[in-house]
Amino acid sequence: MSQTAAVNDGVAKGPAAPRRESTLKETFSNLWPYIWPRDRADLRWRVVAAMAFMIASKFINAGVPFAFKWTTDALVAEGLHKTTATTLLGALSLPIAFTLVYGVLRILTSLTQQGRDAVFAAVAMNAVRHLALDVFVHIHQLSLRFHLERKTGGLTRILERGRAAIETMVRTTMLIALPTAVEFALTLGVFFWKFDWRYAAVVTLTVIAYMWFTTVASNWRIGIRRAMNESDNDANTKAIDSLLNYETVKYFGAEAREQSRYDISMQRFEKMSVRTYTSLAVLNFGQAFIFSLGLMAVMAMCVMGIRSGRNTVGDFGLVNVMMLQLAMPLNFMGMVYREIKQAMVDIEMMFDVLDRTPEIKDHPHALPLKVTAGNVRFDNVVFSYEPGRTILRGVSFEVPAGKTVAIVGPSGAGKSTLSRLLFRFYEPQTGRITIDGQDIGAVTQDSLRASIGIVPQDTVLFNDSIAYNIRYGRWAASEAEIEAAAGDAQIDRFIKMVPQGFNAQVGERGLKLSGGEKQRVAIARTMLKGPPILVLDEATSALDTFTEREIQDALDRVAKGRTTLVIAHRLSTVVNADEIIVLDQGVIAERGTHLALIERGGIYAALWNRQREVDEAQEALRRAAAAEPPSVRLIVAE
């Protein structure tokens, strides 16, 4: 068995168990290394500076109600005593002076708050960028099985919302939650010092009731939010899937059916969205109701204090402003809880992705693959994608260095599985695969895949230029090398015909190019890579006969001098192979040269005769169409 098979979480372990919902403490612990990065002293200093700005802002803000109180008391004093008292400068009356102090304190509060936000912005966005990058890298490390089981549209929505949720968590905890705690402590201190314990008790009870209601109501909304996100994922996935299959939808006139599928998902999203906004209205009203009761209580207590002579009119203003200043952080605390809980929902699936262990891992002591000759050997390989459905049953064969071995057989025989195992997208349950005697399970994946090139059946290109897609084979290649690879792949004539040349855009998945043009780009890309081992995975099965012959010429050139494994559907492309292996129901049924297999009269001969009959019928149709006068009849033949 391969050395890495023991660490896999694939078939043997089954699907991943549902992930336990993380607590706030666990989530913040995971985020802290990104907020306080060990390798960025400048960002750590920004965290310290932001905290200093925050504390200064709260202490300055605590003085604002007192300036309001002093102004009010001074105005009352002037009204009662008709005083003309002045400031030390002798230029302004006390009410105006205290008003100026009030304004200056508010300006300083705003300055320190904005300074805190500006200083901390680099910390927050650095955390978002690095965590998003880690997730992106991790997704690329996950197995092919994971990506085949996932829907791309849903996965991109998970990443999009997760990235936004990370920013929400970082900013709300550092810029709202901590400042609010400081604000609450200062408010209680002022009420204890300036008034008495009864005021502090009322404020404390108000805050406790407020946070209890916020917690209960927010938890109620979590299920609604999760259902809304699921319906959003479903609608987005259906939309992307339908748009990616635009031509198929048109072929079958299925626009109405696609519209209906999408609308069903959007109806559910609409229903859940309405419930989300309705529940938010309930939450906001409940918070306002609780806080208003607390505000009325302390204001009534102050009114009684003014009547008894214990307090001044300015104290009434002080109480009012202090409570109103507390209202904003309290509202923020409610928002912090809601946003963090909602963010937990949004990143829960992202964390599930991060928790997934890559199915294929490098062995701890893996060494780079050293290709000396390029001899490839499959030794008693047994493989199944899932229990109870074995694809390969003890397959053994060798591709000698510099030779070409073709794998043919009916659909479902396991031909393409061989290429996936060779690239280590999966691990065999038993047996091993070696290159020049080295078990590929014991070498690094990067070195393995750097030594193998592939021209797949379904070539999917990046939505960029032709040059970009060819250069993907070897990123450091020069312009001259790219042009040479295009010439070897016989796509240079096409490139010269298009207005933008190598800069011509190929469209999403290469849809602006024909099948033959896409295959030539894939061949050019592989030629530019220049690997010692080549895999041709049904590279011409989707092409017409004329294009197939042209592409086959290019494939013959790229395979020259290389160890080549050809997985073929059309037998005409493998007649010159050094050995042909017939795979049937996961076992090798026949093997030999083309002529030897024809003489044997077995499975290969039957496949060959059947394909000749199809080719002859197509040729007859082509000749008949060429002989007939033009008509409205359209004949499409391979």
C-alpha positions as CSV (number, residue, x, y, z in Angstrom):
1,M,0.0,0.0,0.0
2,S,1.1,3.5,-0.7
3,Q,2.9,5.2,2.2
4,T,0.4,8.1,2.3
5,A,-2.7,6.0,2.2
6,A,-2.8,5.8,6.0
7,V,-3.3,9.6,6.3
8,N,-6.1,9.9,3.8
9,D,-9.6,10.9,4.8
10,G,-11.1,9.5,1.7
11,V,-13.2,6.4,1.1
12,A,-12.1,4.6,4.2
13,K,-13.3,7.3,6.5
14,G,-16.4,8.3,4.6
15,P,-17.9,11.8,4.5
16,A,-16.7,14.3,7.1
17,A,-18.8,14.5,10.2
18,P,-20.8,17.7,10.8
19,R,-18.7,20.4,12.3
20,R,-19.4,21.6,15.9
21,E,-20.3,25.2,15.9
22,S,-17.3,27.2,17.2
23,T,-17.6,29.4,20.3
24,L,-16.7,33.1,20.2
25,K,-13.6,32.4,22.2
26,E,-12.5,29.7,19.8
27,T,-13.1,31.9,16.8
28,F,-11.2,34.8,18.3
29,S,-8.3,32.5,19.3
30,N,-8.1,31.4,15.6
31,L,-8.2,35.0,14.5
32,W,-5.7,36.4,17.0
33,P,-2.5,35.3,15.1
34,Y,-3.8,37.3,12.1
35,I,-4.5,40.4,14.3
36,W,-1.2,40.1,16.2
37,P,1.2,38.7,13.5
38,R,4.5,37.7,14.9
39,D,6.4,38.8,11.8
40,R,4.9,42.3,11.5
41,A,6.1,44.5,14.4
42,D,4.5,47.5,12.5
43,L,1.1,46.0,12.8
44,R,1.5,45.1,16.4
45,W,2.4,48.7,17.1
46,R,-0.8,49.7,15.2
47,V,-2.8,47.5,17.6
48,V,-1.2,49.2,20.6
49,A,-1.8,52.7,19.1
50,A,-5.4,51.9,18.3
51,M,-6.0,50.8,21.9
52,A,-4.4,54.0,23.2
53,F,-6.6,56.1,20.9
54,M,-9.6,54.1,22.1
55,I,-8.9,54.6,25.8
56,A,-8.2,58.3,25.3
57,S,-11.4,58.7,23.3
58,K,-13.6,57.1,26.1
59,F,-12.0,59.3,28.8
60,I,-12.5,62.4,26.8
61,N,-16.0,61.4,25.9
62,A,-16.8,60.9,29.6
63,G,-16.1,64.6,30.1
64,V,-18.7,65.7,27.5
65,P,-21.7,65.2,29.9
66,F,-19.9,67.3,32.6
67,A,-19.4,70.2,30.2
68,F,-23.1,70.0,29.4
69,K,-23.9,70.0,33.1
70,W,-21.6,73.0,33.8
71,T,-23.1,74.9,30.9
72,T,-26.7,74.2,32.2
73,D,-25.9,75.1,35.8
74,A,-24.1,78.3,34.7
75,L,-27.1,79.3,32.6
76,V,-29.5,78.6,35.6
77,A,-27.2,80.7,37.8
78,E,-27.2,83.6,35.4
79,G,-30.9,83.4,35.1
80,L,-31.5,83.4,38.9
81,H,-28.8,85.9,40.0
82,K,-28.4,87.9,36.8
83,T,-24.7,87.3,37.3
84,T,-22.1,88.6,34.8
85,A,-19.4,86.2,36.0
86,T,-16.6,85.8,33.5
87,T,-13.8,83.3,32.8
88,L,-10.3,83.8,33.9
89,L,-9.6,85.5,30.7
90,G,-12.3,88.0,31.4
91,A,-13.6,87.8,27.9
92,L,-16.4,85.2,27.9
93,S,-19.3,84.3,30.1
94,L,-19.2,81.0,31.9
95,P,-22.0,79.4,29.8
96,I,-20.2,80.3,26.6
97,A,-16.9,79.1,28.0
98,F,-18.4,75.7,29.1
99,T,-20.1,75.5,25.7
100,L,-16.7,75.9,24.0
101,V,-15.3,73.2,26.3
102,Y,-18.2,71.0,25.3
103,G,-17.5,71.5,21.7
104,V,-13.8,70.9,22.0
105,L,-14.3,67.7,23.9
106,R,-16.7,66.4,21.2
107,I,-14.1,67.3,18.5
108,L,-11.3,65.5,20.4
109,T,-13.6,62.5,20.9
110,S,-14.2,62.3,17.2
111,L,-10.5,62.9,16.4
112,T,-9.4,60.0,18.7
113,Q,-12.2,57.7,17.4
114,Q,-11.3,58.3,13.8
115,G,-7.6,58.0,14.6
116,R,-8.3,54.7,16.1
117,D,-10.2,53.5,13.1
118,A,-7.5,54.8,10.7
119,V,-4.7,53.2,12.6
120,F,-6.4,49.9,13.0
121,A,-7.6,49.6,9.3
122,A,-4.3,48.2,8.2
123,V,-4.4,45.5,10.9
124,A,-8.0,44.5,10.0
125,M,-7.5,44.3,6.3
126,N,-4.1,42.5,6.6
127,A,-5.9,39.9,8.7
128,V,-8.7,39.6,6.1
129,R,-6.1,39.2,3.2
130,H,-3.9,36.6,4.9
131,L,-6.8,34.5,6.2
132,A,-8.5,34.6,2.8
133,L,-5.2,33.6,1.2
134,D,-4.8,30.7,3.6
135,V,-8.3,29.5,2.8
136,F,-7.6,29.9,-1.0
137,V,-4.4,27.9,-0.7
138,H,-6.0,25.3,1.5
139,I,-8.8,24.7,-1.1
140,H,-6.2,24.1,-3.8
141,Q,-4.6,21.5,-1.5
142,L,-7.8,19.6,-1.0
143,S,-8.4,16.5,-3.0
144,L,-10.1,16.1,-6.4
145,R,-12.8,14.2,-4.6
146,F,-13.7,17.3,-2.5
147,H,-13.9,19.5,-5.6
148,L,-16.0,17.0,-7.6
149,E,-18.5,16.8,-4.7
150,R,-18.7,20.5,-4.2
151,K,-20.7,22.9,-6.3
152,T,-18.5,25.8,-7.4
153,G,-21.2,28.5,-7.1
154,G,-21.9,27.5,-3.5
155,L,-18.2,27.3,-2.7
156,T,-17.6,30.8,-4.0
157,R,-20.5,32.2,-2.0
158,I,-19.0,30.5,1.2
159,L,-15.7,32.2,0.5
160,E,-17.3,35.6,-0.3
161,R,-19.4,35.7,2.9
162,G,-16.7,34.2,5.0
163,R,-14.2,36.9,3.9
164,A,-16.7,39.6,4.8
165,A,-17.5,37.9,8.1
166,I,-13.8,37.8,9.1
167,E,-13.6,41.6,8.6
168,T,-16.8,42.0,10.7
169,M,-15.4,40.0,13.5
170,V,-12.0,41.7,13.6
171,R,-13.4,45.2,13.5
172,T,-16.4,44.7,15.8
173,T,-14.4,43.0,18.6
174,M,-11.4,45.4,18.5
175,L,-13.2,48.6,17.6
176,I,-16.6,48.2,19.3
177,A,-16.7,45.5,21.9
178,L,-13.6,46.6,23.9
179,P,-14.5,50.3,23.7
180,T,-18.0,49.6,24.8
181,A,-16.8,47.7,27.9
182,V,-14.6,50.7,28.8
183,E,-17.5,53.1,28.2
184,F,-19.8,51.0,30.5
185,A,-17.2,50.9,33.3
186,L,-16.7,54.7,33.1
187,T,-20.5,55.3,33.2
188,L,-20.9,53.2,36.3
189,G,-18.0,55.0,37.9
190,V,-19.5,58.4,37.2
191,F,-22.9,57.3,38.6
192,F,-21.3,56.0,41.8
193,W,-19.1,59.1,42.3
194,K,-21.5,61.8,41.3
195,F,-24.8,60.3,42.4
196,D,-25.3,57.1,44.4
197,W,-25.5,53.3,44.2
198,R,-29.2,53.3,43.2
199,Y,-28.4,55.0,39.8
200,A,-25.6,52.5,39.2
201,A,-27.9,49.6,40.1
202,V,-30.6,50.8,37.7
203,V,-28.1,51.2,34.9
204,T,-26.6,47.7,35.6
205,L,-30.1,46.1,35.6
206,T,-30.9,47.9,32.4
207,V,-27.7,46.6,30.7
208,I,-28.3,43.1,32.0
209,A,-31.9,43.0,30.7
210,Y,-30.8,44.6,27.4
211,M,-28.0,42.0,26.8
212,W,-30.2,39.1,27.9
213,F,-33.0,40.1,25.4
214,T,-30.4,40.7,22.7
215,T,-28.9,37.3,23.3
216,V,-32.2,35.4,23.2
217,A,-33.5,37.3,20.2
218,S,-30.3,37.0,18.3
219,N,-30.1,33.2,18.9
220,W,-33.7,33.0,17.6
221,R,-32.6,34.8,14.4
222,I,-29.6,32.5,13.8
223,G,-31.8,29.7,12.4
224,I,-33.6,32.2,10.1
225,R,-30.3,33.6,8.9
226,R,-28.9,30.1,8.3
227,A,-32.0,29.1,6.2
228,M,-31.6,32.4,4.2
229,N,-28.0,31.7,3.5
230,E,-28.8,28.1,2.4
231,S,-31.4,29.4,0.0
232,D,-29.0,32.0,-1.3
233,N,-26.4,29.4,-1.9
234,D,-28.9,27.2,-3.7
235,A,-30.1,30.0,-6.0
236,N,-26.6,31.1,-6.8
237,T,-25.5,27.6,-7.6
238,K,-28.4,27.0,-9.9
239,A,-27.8,30.4,-11.7
240,I,-24.1,29.6,-12.3
241,D,-24.7,26.1,-13.3
242,S,-27.4,27.2,-15.8
243,L,-25.2,30.0,-17.2
244,L,-22.2,27.7,-17.6
245,N,-24.4,25.3,-19.6
246,Y,-25.9,28.2,-21.7
247,E,-25.6,26.3,-25.0
248,T,-27.2,23.1,-23.6
249,V,-30.1,25.1,-22.3
250,K,-30.6,26.6,-25.8
251,Y,-30.2,23.2,-27.5
252,F,-33.1,21.8,-25.5
253,G,-35.2,24.9,-25.3
254,A,-35.1,24.7,-21.5
255,E,-35.2,28.4,-20.6
256,A,-38.6,28.1,-18.9
257,R,-37.5,25.1,-16.9
258,E,-34.3,26.8,-15.8
259,Q,-36.3,29.9,-14.9
260,S,-38.7,27.8,-12.8
261,R,-35.8,26.1,-11.0
262,Y,-34.1,29.4,-10.2
263,D,-37.4,31.1,-9.2
264,I,-38.2,28.3,-6.7
265,S,-34.9,28.9,-5.0
266,M,-35.4,32.7,-5.1
267,Q,-38.9,32.3,-3.6
268,R,-37.5,30.5,-0.6
269,F,-34.8,33.2,-0.4
270,E,-37.5,35.8,-0.5
271,K,-39.4,34.2,2.3
272,M,-36.4,33.8,4.5
273,S,-35.2,37.3,3.8
274,V,-38.6,38.7,4.9
275,R,-38.5,36.7,8.1
276,T,-34.9,38.0,8.7
277,Y,-36.0,41.6,8.4
278,T,-39.1,41.1,10.5
279,S,-37.2,39.4,13.3
280,L,-34.7,42.3,13.2
281,A,-37.5,44.8,13.7
282,V,-38.7,42.8,16.8
283,L,-35.1,42.8,18.1
284,N,-34.7,46.5,17.6
285,F,-38.0,47.4,19.3
286,G,-37.3,45.2,22.3
287,Q,-33.9,46.8,22.8
288,A,-35.4,50.3,22.6
289,F,-38.2,49.4,25.0
290,I,-35.8,48.0,27.7
291,F,-33.4,51.0,27.4
292,S,-36.3,53.5,27.5
293,L,-37.5,52.0,30.8
294,G,-34.0,52.4,32.3
295,L,-33.7,55.9,31.0
296,M,-37.0,57.0,32.5
297,A,-36.1,55.5,35.8
298,V,-32.8,57.4,36.3
299,M,-34.3,60.6,35.0
300,A,-37.2,60.3,37.4
301,M,-34.8,59.7,40.3
302,C,-32.8,62.8,39.2
303,V,-36.0,64.9,39.1
304,M,-36.8,63.8,42.7
305,G,-33.3,64.7,43.7
306,I,-33.6,68.2,42.2
307,R,-36.8,68.8,44.1
308,S,-35.2,67.7,47.3
309,G,-32.2,69.9,46.7
310,R,-29.7,67.0,46.3
311,N,-29.1,67.6,42.6
312,T,-29.0,70.6,40.3
313,V,-30.7,71.1,36.9
314,G,-27.3,70.5,35.4
315,D,-27.3,67.0,37.0
316,F,-30.5,66.3,35.1
317,G,-28.7,67.1,31.9
318,L,-25.7,65.1,33.0
319,V,-27.9,62.0,33.7
320,N,-29.6,62.4,30.3
321,V,-26.4,62.8,28.3
322,M,-24.7,60.0,30.1
323,M,-27.5,57.6,29.4
324,L,-27.8,58.7,25.8
325,Q,-24.0,58.2,25.4
326,L,-24.5,54.7,26.9
327,A,-27.3,54.0,24.5
328,M,-25.0,54.1,21.5
329,P,-22.4,51.6,22.9
330,L,-25.3,49.4,24.2
331,N,-26.8,49.4,20.7
332,F,-23.4,48.6,19.4
333,M,-23.1,45.7,21.9
334,G,-26.4,44.4,20.5
335,M,-25.1,44.9,17.0
336,V,-21.8,43.3,18.0
337,Y,-23.5,40.2,19.3
338,R,-25.8,40.0,16.2
339,E,-23.0,40.6,13.8
340,I,-20.7,38.1,15.4
341,K,-23.3,35.4,15.7
342,Q,-24.3,36.0,12.1
343,A,-20.7,36.0,11.1
344,M,-20.3,32.7,12.9
345,V,-23.0,31.3,10.6
346,D,-21.4,32.8,7.6
347,I,-17.9,31.4,8.3
348,E,-19.1,28.1,9.8
349,M,-18.9,26.5,6.4
350,M,-15.6,28.2,5.7
351,F,-14.2,26.7,8.9
352,D,-15.6,23.4,7.8
353,V,-13.5,23.7,4.6
354,L,-10.4,24.7,6.7
355,D,-11.0,21.7,8.9
356,R,-10.9,19.3,6.0
357,T,-7.6,17.4,5.9
358,P,-6.2,17.1,2.3
359,E,-6.9,13.5,1.2
360,I,-3.5,13.3,-0.4
361,K,-0.5,14.5,1.7
362,D,3.2,14.4,1.1
363,H,5.0,11.8,3.4
364,P,6.9,13.6,6.2
365,H,10.2,12.4,4.7
366,A,9.1,12.7,1.0
367,L,11.9,13.5,-1.4
368,P,11.7,15.1,-4.9
369,L,11.1,12.8,-7.7
370,K,14.3,12.2,-9.8
371,V,13.4,11.2,-13.4
372,T,16.4,9.5,-15.0
373,A,14.7,7.5,-17.8
374,G,11.0,7.9,-17.3
375,N,9.9,4.3,-16.8
376,V,6.4,4.1,-15.4
377,R,5.0,1.0,-13.7
378,F,1.6,0.1,-12.2
379,D,2.1,-2.8,-9.8
380,N,-1.1,-4.7,-8.8
381,V,-3.1,-1.5,-8.3
382,V,-6.6,-1.9,-6.7
383,F,-8.7,1.2,-6.5
384,S,-12.3,2.2,-5.8
385,Y,-13.9,5.7,-5.4
386,E,-16.3,4.4,-2.9
387,P,-16.8,1.1,-1.0
388,G,-18.5,-1.6,-2.9
389,R,-17.6,-0.2,-6.3
390,T,-14.1,-1.3,-7.3
391,I,-12.8,0.4,-10.4
392,L,-9.4,-1.2,-10.9
393,R,-8.8,-4.8,-9.8
394,G,-5.1,-5.6,-9.5
395,V,-3.9,-3.8,-12.7
396,S,-0.2,-4.3,-13.5
397,F,1.6,-2.9,-16.6
398,E,4.7,-1.0,-17.5
399,V,5.4,2.0,-19.8
400,P,9.0,1.7,-20.7
401,A,11.1,4.8,-20.9
402,G,10.6,6.6,-24.2
403,K,7.8,4.2,-25.3
404,T,4.1,4.7,-25.9
405,V,1.5,2.5,-24.2
406,A,-2.2,2.9,-25.0
407,I,-5.1,2.0,-22.7
408,V,-8.3,1.3,-24.5
409,G,-11.6,-0.3,-23.6
410,P,-15.3,0.4,-23.1
411,S,-16.6,3.4,-21.1
412,G,-16.4,2.8,-17.4
413,A,-13.5,0.4,-17.6
414,G,-11.3,2.6,-15.5
415,K,-9.1,4.2,-18.2
416,S,-9.1,7.8,-17.0
417,T,-8.8,6.6,-13.4
418,L,-5.2,5.5,-14.3
419,S,-4.2,9.1,-15.1
420,R,-5.7,10.4,-11.9
421,L,-3.8,7.9,-9.9
422,L,-0.6,8.7,-11.8
423,F,-1.0,12.4,-10.9
424,R,-1.8,11.3,-7.3
425,F,-5.3,12.9,-7.2
426,Y,-6.2,9.7,-5.5
427,E,-4.3,6.9,-3.8
428,P,-4.8,3.2,-4.6
429,Q,-6.2,1.1,-1.8
430,T,-3.5,-1.5,-2.5
431,G,-0.6,-1.8,-4.9
432,R,1.8,1.0,-6.0
433,I,2.8,3.1,-8.9
434,T,6.5,3.8,-9.5
435,I,8.5,6.1,-11.8
436,D,12.1,4.9,-12.3
437,G,11.6,2.6,-9.3
438,Q,10.4,5.4,-7.0
439,D,7.0,5.0,-5.4
440,I,5.1,8.1,-6.3
441,G,3.5,7.9,-2.8
442,A,6.9,8.6,-1.3
443,V,7.9,11.6,-3.4
444,T,6.6,15.2,-3.2
445,Q,3.5,16.0,-5.2
446,D,5.0,19.1,-6.7
447,S,8.0,17.2,-8.2
448,L,5.7,14.4,-9.4
449,R,3.4,16.8,-11.3
450,A,6.2,18.8,-12.6
451,S,7.5,15.7,-14.4
452,I,4.2,14.8,-16.0
453,G,2.3,16.6,-18.8
454,I,-1.3,16.0,-19.8
455,V,-3.5,16.8,-22.7
456,P,-7.0,16.1,-21.4
457,Q,-10.2,15.3,-23.3
458,D,-12.0,18.3,-22.0
459,T,-9.6,21.3,-22.2
460,V,-10.8,24.1,-19.9
461,L,-8.9,27.3,-20.4
462,F,-8.6,30.4,-18.2
463,N,-10.7,33.4,-19.1
464,D,-7.6,35.3,-20.3
465,S,-5.4,35.6,-23.4
466,I,-4.1,32.8,-25.6
467,A,-0.6,33.7,-24.5
468,Y,-1.6,33.4,-20.8
469,N,-3.0,29.9,-21.3
470,I,0.0,28.7,-23.2
471,R,2.4,30.3,-20.7
472,Y,0.6,28.4,-18.0
473,G,2.8,25.4,-18.9
474,R,6.0,27.2,-17.9
475,W,5.5,30.6,-16.4
476,A,9.0,31.7,-16.9
477,A,9.0,31.0,-20.6
478,S,10.0,33.8,-23.0
479,E,7.8,35.2,-25.8
480,A,9.9,33.3,-28.4
481,E,9.4,30.0,-26.6
482,I,5.6,30.6,-26.4
483,E,5.5,31.3,-30.1
484,A,7.6,28.2,-30.8
485,A,5.2,26.0,-28.7
486,A,2.3,27.5,-30.6
487,G,4.0,26.6,-33.9
488,D,4.7,23.0,-32.8
489,A,1.0,22.7,-31.8
490,Q,-0.1,24.1,-35.2
491,I,-2.1,26.9,-33.7
492,D,0.2,29.7,-34.9
493,R,-1.8,30.2,-38.1
494,F,-5.0,30.7,-36.2
495,I,-3.3,33.1,-33.9
496,K,-2.0,35.2,-36.8
497,M,-5.6,35.4,-38.2
498,V,-7.2,36.9,-35.1
499,P,-6.9,40.7,-34.7
500,Q,-5.3,40.6,-31.2
501,G,-3.0,37.7,-31.9
502,F,-1.6,36.1,-28.8
503,N,-3.5,38.7,-26.7
504,A,-6.9,37.4,-28.0
505,Q,-9.2,36.6,-25.2
506,V,-10.5,33.0,-25.1
507,G,-13.6,33.6,-23.0
508,E,-14.8,31.7,-20.0
509,R,-13.6,28.1,-20.1
510,G,-12.2,28.9,-23.6
511,L,-15.7,29.0,-25.1
512,K,-14.6,31.5,-27.8
513,L,-12.4,28.8,-29.4
514,S,-13.5,25.7,-31.2
515,G,-12.7,22.3,-29.8
516,G,-9.7,21.8,-32.1
517,E,-8.3,25.3,-31.2
518,K,-8.7,24.6,-27.5
519,Q,-6.9,21.2,-27.9
520,R,-4.1,22.9,-29.8
521,V,-3.7,25.5,-27.0
522,A,-3.5,22.5,-24.5
523,I,-0.9,20.8,-26.6
524,A,1.1,24.0,-26.9
525,R,0.9,24.4,-23.1
526,T,2.2,20.9,-22.5
527,M,4.9,21.3,-25.1
528,L,6.1,24.5,-23.3
529,K,6.2,22.5,-20.0
530,G,8.4,19.9,-21.7
531,P,7.8,17.0,-19.2
532,P,9.6,13.7,-19.6
533,I,6.3,11.8,-19.1
534,L,3.2,12.5,-21.1
535,V,-0.4,11.5,-20.6
536,L,-2.9,11.9,-23.5
537,D,-6.3,11.3,-21.9
538,E,-8.7,10.8,-24.8
539,A,-7.3,14.0,-26.3
540,T,-9.1,13.7,-29.6
541,S,-12.3,11.9,-28.8
542,A,-14.5,15.1,-28.9
543,L,-13.2,16.2,-32.3
544,D,-14.3,15.6,-35.8
545,T,-12.3,13.2,-38.0
546,F,-10.5,15.9,-40.0
547,T,-9.5,17.9,-36.9
548,E,-8.6,14.7,-35.2
549,R,-6.0,13.9,-37.8
550,E,-4.5,17.3,-37.5
551,I,-4.4,17.2,-33.8
552,Q,-2.9,13.7,-33.9
553,D,0.0,14.9,-35.9
554,A,0.7,17.5,-33.2
555,L,0.3,14.9,-30.5
556,D,2.8,12.6,-32.2
557,R,5.3,15.4,-32.2
558,V,4.8,16.2,-28.5
559,A,5.1,12.5,-27.6
560,K,8.3,11.9,-29.5
561,G,11.1,10.8,-27.2
562,R,8.8,10.9,-24.2
563,T,7.3,8.1,-22.0
564,T,3.7,8.3,-23.1
565,L,0.5,6.9,-21.7
566,V,-2.3,7.2,-24.1
567,I,-5.9,6.8,-22.9
568,A,-7.9,6.4,-26.1
569,H,-11.5,6.1,-27.2
570,R,-10.8,6.1,-30.9
571,L,-8.6,3.2,-31.7
572,S,-7.3,4.8,-34.9
573,T,-5.1,7.1,-32.7
574,V,-3.2,4.2,-31.1
575,V,-2.4,1.9,-33.9
576,N,1.3,2.9,-33.8
577,A,1.6,2.4,-30.0
578,D,4.4,0.1,-28.8
579,E,1.8,-1.8,-26.7
580,I,-2.0,-1.6,-26.4
581,I,-3.7,-2.7,-23.2
582,V,-7.4,-3.5,-23.3
583,L,-9.0,-2.7,-20.0
584,D,-12.4,-4.2,-19.2
585,Q,-14.3,-4.1,-15.9
586,G,-11.2,-3.0,-14.1
587,V,-8.9,-5.8,-15.3
588,I,-6.5,-6.2,-18.2
589,A,-8.3,-8.3,-20.7
590,E,-5.9,-8.2,-23.6
591,R,-2.5,-6.7,-24.4
592,G,-0.2,-6.5,-27.4
593,T,0.4,-4.6,-30.6
594,H,-2.3,-3.5,-32.9
595,L,-1.8,-6.2,-35.4
596,A,-1.4,-8.9,-32.7
597,L,-4.7,-7.9,-31.1
598,I,-6.5,-7.8,-34.5
599,E,-5.3,-11.4,-35.2
600,R,-6.4,-12.5,-31.8
601,G,-10.0,-11.7,-32.6
602,G,-11.0,-10.7,-29.1
603,I,-12.4,-7.5,-27.5
604,Y,-10.0,-5.2,-29.3
605,A,-10.8,-6.7,-32.7
606,A,-14.5,-6.3,-32.0
607,L,-14.0,-2.6,-31.0
608,W,-11.9,-2.0,-34.0
609,N,-14.4,-3.5,-36.4
610,R,-17.2,-1.6,-34.8
611,Q,-15.3,1.7,-35.2
612,R,-14.5,0.9,-38.8
613,E,-18.1,0.5,-39.5
614,V,-19.0,3.8,-37.9
615,D,-16.2,5.6,-39.8
616,E,-17.3,4.0,-43.1
617,A,-20.9,5.1,-42.5
618,Q,-19.7,8.6,-41.7
619,E,-17.6,8.8,-44.8
620,A,-20.5,7.6,-46.9
621,L,-22.7,10.3,-45.5
622,R,-20.0,12.9,-46.2
623,R,-19.6,11.8,-49.8
624,A,-23.4,11.8,-50.3
625,A,-23.7,15.2,-48.9
626,A,-21.0,16.5,-51.2
627,A,-22.6,15.0,-54.2
628,E,-26.1,16.4,-53.6
629,P,-27.1,19.9,-54.7
630,P,-27.3,22.5,-51.9
631,S,-30.5,22.2,-49.8
632,V,-31.8,23.2,-46.5
633,R,-30.8,19.8,-45.1
634,L,-27.9,20.0,-42.6
635,I,-25.7,17.0,-42.1
636,V,-23.3,17.1,-39.2
637,A,-20.8,14.3,-39.3
638,E,-17.7,13.6,-37.3
